[in-house]
Amino acid sequence: MPQEFNIANTLYVSKGFVNKIKRKYNRWACVKNPFKGVPIHKKLFSRANMAILRNLVAEKTDWYLDELAYKMEHLTGKRALYGYSPCNVRAHKKVVFVRGRRYIILSALTLEGFIVIDIFEELCDRKRFVDFILNQVLPIINPYLNDNSVIIMDNARIHYDEELIALLRGLGCHVVFLPSYSPDYNPIEMVFSTIKSWIRQNRDFMKAFNNPIHALLVACSQINFEMARSFFEASIYI
């Protein structure tokens, strides 16, 4: 094989090495086995992990991807704690939303920030909303043109309670319902977007709490006076 011999002499390698590279190229169309892992990197997904995954799929066939990833993380005990990023740039991790316990936050927002917050683990129906208004919001409202005298709500069905609206207006409070599909007119939408972003950025901090409601209260406390006012300024009210 004069061709292999000439290549070996030109590159100062053995003829056997040239034949070895040639066999790999003829088999894989490249000079390296694409299915062979890099020795310095440990495989994160082992045969045992594959067995766990097969059992999960066998038990339940309609997994959501985020649910399955969350279940695998807990069963295997493996979670990426480090990442790569350009020099002098902090690495950020995007975490999928995991369906689990659902917590509802009922709140009232003013220019000074939250004035009342109620967090609970159950569905919010009209009765729960009315009780929130009567027990927590009503004691701090005033007749119209005074502070805390206007209540603005979106068009959620549970917000429409004729007796509650009549009571609030009878006390001199101005009740306003926003037009349909108008989140830009509702500053609290921007507030909750900010809170969700903070939770994603502090995921490990949130998971360290034994009491999720306490953790959510800490997240809500990140909204200060300046932030609340800026959200109103970004809407139509200031």
Buried (B, 14 or more C-beta within 10 A) or exposed (E): EEEBEEBBEEEEEEBEEBBEBBEBEEEEEEEEEEEEEEEEEEEEEEEEBEEBBEEBEEEEEEBEEEBBEBBBEEEBEEEEEEEEEEEEEEEEEEEEEEEEEEEEBBBBBBBEBBBBBBBEEEEBEBEBBBEBBEEBBBEEBEEEEEEBBBBBBBEEEBBEBEEBBEBBEEEEBBBEBBEEEEEEBBBBBBBBEBBEEBBBEBEEEBEEEEEBBEBBBBBBEBBEEEEBBEBBEEBEEE
